Amino acid sequence: MAHLIAGMTMSLDGYVADPDGDFGMLYADLGTPAGEEYLAASQAETGAVLMGRRTYDGAPDPDGYADDYEYQVPIVVLTSRPPATPPRRNDRLWITFCGDLHEAAATARELAGDRAVTVVGGADLNRQLLDAGLADELRVDVVPVLLGGGLRGLDGLAPGRLEVVDVERVGERTCLRFRPLPRS
């Protein structure tokens, strides 16, 4: 079964977006050589993407996913409101809409095959996956930015313990990798 990787990039003060919902400052480094190598490694390990509806709706044109989305793999969107018209697809990327968290995770794992499921965007989706015990790993990338307010990445999670798997520095990012431990 595919490894499900929950994750987010956050500011040093714990925000995944500023008060206006902008998160651009958190990803400015992806245009650097270290950032490009980091993204390429993530793309290589990813067999399917799992995202929430707000992240999906953040694209200016849903048909654009098939053209130039950085992960050209099947996408599973957790939503109770699938669009009336499915977005365009290509031979590597198509979008499946699921209304249930467990169904969405299972569908993404199946589509990923022997590669990983990468959760892209959605602090709420990441929290739901962690609380439900569906995430095999939590990756938190901390960038040296202070947003001073906005959307917090990990607030509202049920108490639990994590095992440190790895800590790595990629350019300006500090990449923290954890394995959620079973809750007692």
BELRASUL-V758342 format. One line per field, one symbol per residue. ss: DSSP state (H for helix, E for strand, L for the rest). phi: phi as a letter, one per 40 degrees, with the letter a starting at -180 (. if undefined). burial: b if it has 16 or more other C-alpha atoms within 10 Angstrom, else e. Layout:
BEGIN
ss = ???
phi = ???
burial = ???
END
This chain:
BEGIN
ss = LLLEEEEEEEELLLEEELLLLLLHHHHHHHHLHHHHHHHHHHHHHEEEEEEEHHHHHLLLLLLHHHHHLLLLLEEEEELLLLLLLLLLLLLLLLEEEELLHHHHHHHHHHHHLLLEEEELLLHHHHHHHHHLLLLLEEEEEEELLLLLLLEELLLLLLLLLEEEEEEEEELLEEEEEEEELLLL
phi = .cccbciabbcccgbbacdcgcbdccbdccccdcccccccccccccbabbaccccdcccdadccdccaccbcadbbbcacbcccbcccbbcbbabbbbcbdcccccccccccgcbccbcbggdccdccccccgcccabbbbbbcbbcgihcccbcgccdabbbcbababbfccbcbbbbccdcc
burial = ebbbbbbbbbbbbbbbbbeeeebebbeebeeeebbeeeeeeebeebbbbbbbbeebeeeeebeebbeeeebbbbbbbbbeeeeeeeeebeeebbbbbbeebeebbbbbbbbbeebbbbbbbbbbbbbbbbbeebbbbbbbbbbeeebeebbbbbeeeeeeeeeeeeeeeeeebbbbbbbbeeee
END
